[in-house]
Amino acid sequence: PRAKMLASSAPSWLLLPLLLSTGVDAWAAGVTRAAVVAAGARSLLPNFGGATSHGTRSHGYGSVQMLADTPHPCRARSLSPTSRRVCSSPVCLSGAVSTQTLLRQSEVMEVLSEVEDPALLDHTDPEGGSDVVSRGLVRAVVITDDSVNVRIEMPTEAASAGAGERVRSSCEKLLREGLDWISDLELEIVRQPAAPASSDMSPLQQLASSEGLNERQASASSSTEGTETALPPGVANVAHIVAVASCKGGVGKSTTAVNMAFSLAAQGHRVGIVDLDVHGPSLPTMVSVLERLQIDGEALLPHEVGGVKLMSMGFINPGVMPLRGAKVTPVVQQLVGRTAWGALDYLIVDMPPGTGDVQLTLSQDFSVSAAVLVTTPQRLSFVDVVKGVEMFDKVGIPTIAVVENMCGLQLDGVAAELESIIESHGINEEGAEQLRALLLKPQQIFGDSHVQRLQEMWGISASFSLPLLPELAKSTDVGTPAVLADPDGQAAKIYSEIAAAVDAEVRALKETQKPALLYVSEENTVYVGLANGEQQKISPIELRRLCRSPSNNPDNLPADLKPLDFVPMGNYAVSVRWSDGHQSLLPYRSFLSNWP
């Protein structure tokens, strides 16, 4: 009754602490949604009336943790200290708090009710709003003096659509601008826990859903505990994950991934390959498999050809499978995480083109050792491979090799005809040699190679160029990798070199003693310490001018420029984050005099 009386006149920012002061149970018994709406606080109490794990009712913030003066029911039941720790309510943890704290919590919630994002809109309830409070996403608001800690749980699909960072930015901006008493603000944005999968879903439907991945993996792990022969699905027993990527389609990325995988297997490694191009899988065409994919409980059993384990969405659904962007992320998680890979030395990941959800999901959810980028001599492809290197740089994945396909066309097939023409027309020896040299010279139909420039920009020494090879295209069309169809051919030799280089680079990631960089602000100098004890130094401006990124302007740098962070990338380069927002990837040899 007290709450209903107040609801007719109290502003929404004042209603919450007054309701809290009546006690959680009294509130649940006496406050109705209508009373709250009458006070203009509908956005603050959108889900009133839901049961909580404590036997009380939800107080409208999706069970947001708020401090109240009334003891929490967990204490009323006199639970043991161990059981009490299970309760996450700050009421149990902190006891009673002051009215000022409650008022400030209310002010914080009022500001958070203005934080909106289109990805939060529930299309089944378009009137429900798209702010974090209306959607019941605020899980905790903890006030300590002038410090504020806010915890927000994002729905999986909204998080996959990038809402997390947008919400974080909006929260920080509005809270800083709206509440001048905040001196220290901490925002924790997490994904909501996955819900259990429906029992009537088919394996394919479960694969394309975002539900229950972690629970199923945990169940599979526990079911195989104690057995030596059966390993749980997933990548726990995979030594290295290597992503083969490009930011442009049609550059031969899948061809590179498949032949590199089979070359690694031919060199004695245990290898698997997963095709993560969900919308346009290539692996079923490039490696012919007649059997249907098998499922063992919750695990996907990969096909195996030539000692290489294979997994692709094309094996699960050979037809068209249109999926929205938010549904692609769980498919990627499960193609990698639910497949029974067993013990592998290398899992090669054939990535789709671009820098979107698939790339971010793989880099964030799995431990990727390194990346191999694939490009062509075209300038457009080169620009895109620059984006690829910078993307992997930002997520902490070193690029260890670059493969440039379609580097020229060699007309080896007409060599025999040329000799016949020389003989029939009586061409002298000097003219014949000139014709032979002209025939052997590769025709750069897509432009000049960018391999040298890539090496100079990022210090990637493992860079390879492959010409257009008819046998390579033919083997792809018939479903047999070139390295299996013609083990002694030119393509097989080049892919064998690529595989050996990738293996050496991955092994060297842990063995190479990289330089240590330190910026001393008092001297405005970057000091570089080498493993042999030698020390070199360079100014920030000089170091920045060595950056070959197209977005860097070495002639227009701020006078107060300074490096903020140094992160080693691969064996030959370091990533530098600068005070003006730019990020450089610099080869060690570009600024160290004695670097090999």
Secondary structure, 3 states (H helix, E strand, C coil): CHHHHHHCCCCHHHHHHHHHHCCHHHHHHHCCHHHHHHCCCCCCCCCCCCECCCCCECCCCCCCECCCCCCCHHHHCCCCHHHHHHCCCHHHHHCCCCHHHHHHHHHHHHHHCCCECHHHCCCCCHHHCCECCCCCCEEEEEEECCEEEEEEEECHHHHHCCHHHHHHHHHHHHHHHHCCCCCEEEEEEEECCCCCCCCCCCHHHHHCCCCCHHHHHHHHHHHCCCCCCCCCCECCCEEEEEEEECCCCCCCHHHHHHHHHHHHHHCCCCEEEEECCCCCCCHHHHCCCCCCCEEECCEEECEEECCEEEEEHHHHCCCCCCCCHHHHHHHHHHHHHCEECCCEEEEEEECCCCCCHHHHHHHHHCCCCEEEEEECCCHHHHHHHHHHHHHHHHCCCCEEEEEECCCCECCHHHHHHHHHHHHHCCCCHHHHHHHHHHHHCCECCCCCCCHHHHHHHHCCCCEEECCECHHHHHHHHHCCCHHHHCCCCHHHHHHHHHHHHHHHHHHHHHHCCCCEEEEECCCCEEEEECCCCCEEEECHHHHHHCCCCCCCCCCCCCCCCCEEEEEEECCCEEEEEECCCCEEEEEHHHHCCCCC
